[in-house]
Amino acid sequence: MTDAGRHPNIKLLTLSEVIDVKGYVGNFEVKILKKARYVSEKECTACGECARVCPVVRPDEFNSGLSSRRAIHSPFPQAVPSAYVININECLGHNPVVCAKCSEVCEKKCINFHMSDEEVLEKVGGIVVATGVEPYDPTELDEYGYTRFENVLSSLELERLVSAGGPSGGELIRPSDRKAPKSIGFVQCVGSRSAKKGGSYCSNICCMNTIKSTLVLKEHHPEIEIKVFYIDIRAFGKGFEDLYTKSRSLGVQYIRGLPGSIVETDEKGLRVAVDNGASGKIVFHDLDMLVLAVGLKPSKSTKKLQEMLGLQLTPDGFFLEAHPKLQPVDAATRGIFFAGCAEAPKDIKESVTQGHLGSAIESDGQKHDDNHG
């Protein structure tokens, strides 16, 4: 992101939303709503003095609510631009009589509560749709006890918990008592491959994300007991089967079958009832923590952009390419291209490869035009 922010030919518009698109290939007019930041991007040095005096405390979205932030904050480490932003719906300071403490301690005087949203018009030759995806919210799957039991986490929450820059500094702890868990279970296909709740499609990344998590946990905590409850493991990428085999060799137990019920025991433990697919019997597993490997769903902005740009969607709600083999990154509308998970759930490698493919196709097309110009 830093490289993109410094590139002379890249213009970054953060806190912005496309509200209208007109024109055709080579001559698009894009109307963008740039929302007020209430902090000068050029003047702010991200010293953090303003956040230290802010009295408003809210859950930190970047850490999945496992830590807190202030009404004035940096969205996440290494954010571009490196400047703080005020959530005006939470802030008390737009009425100086109430607060305005951040403005008082800012030596650069870069906080301005009178900033307002503005519309920006950009003329471009092509459009890349890279809306990404969102994690599935497992709250509706009540049988897993997510939000009811403190020690049931989503896979994204576990990622933040074991990250060195996360809320616990990389230390693996249970949210209920901040003690190190002795046993952890993973439930696969949460919100994926289900016709009733979530998506009926495979979210692609969940199996390998769980395998990666088991390897990380075993590397730092060899003594921990890990069980993975699954329908089937889909490790189809290059080298992925080797990682799966390595995970099993380290003592991770892979149990075919998904939990039917979860109850909380003494000391906030979890008793998980699983219909074992191998034996055909109900087996109970006592665990300290349970991690739900949540699937991926289309971004909230997908439907709006689909109507705005005149694009097509697959039955799963992702954008439909012009041809899966001959034009894998092109929309049916000329001049519009797809990147990453806007088209379907992908891992990092696939997204990067698709980005390079689109660049190569565009470069070859430009050379062809130049040779015949």
Secondary structure, 3 states (H helix, E strand, C coil): CHHHHHCCCCCCCCCEEEEEEEEECCEEEEEEEECCCCECCCCCCCCCHHHHHCCCEEECCCCCCCCEEECEECCCCCCCCCCCEECCCCCCCCCCCCCCHHHHHCCCCCECCCCCCEEEEEEECCEEECCCEEECCHHHCHHHCECCECCEEEHHHHHHHHCCCCCCCCCCCCCCCCCCCCEEEEEEEECCCCCCCCCCCCCCCHHHHHHHHHHHHHHHCCCCEEEEEECCCCCCCCCHHHHHHHHHHCCCEEEECCEEEEEECHHHCEEEEEECCCCCCEEEEEECEEEEEECEEECCCHHHHHHHHCCCECCCCCECCCECCCECCECCCCCEEECHHHCCCCCHHHHHHHHHHHHHHHHHHHHHHHHCC
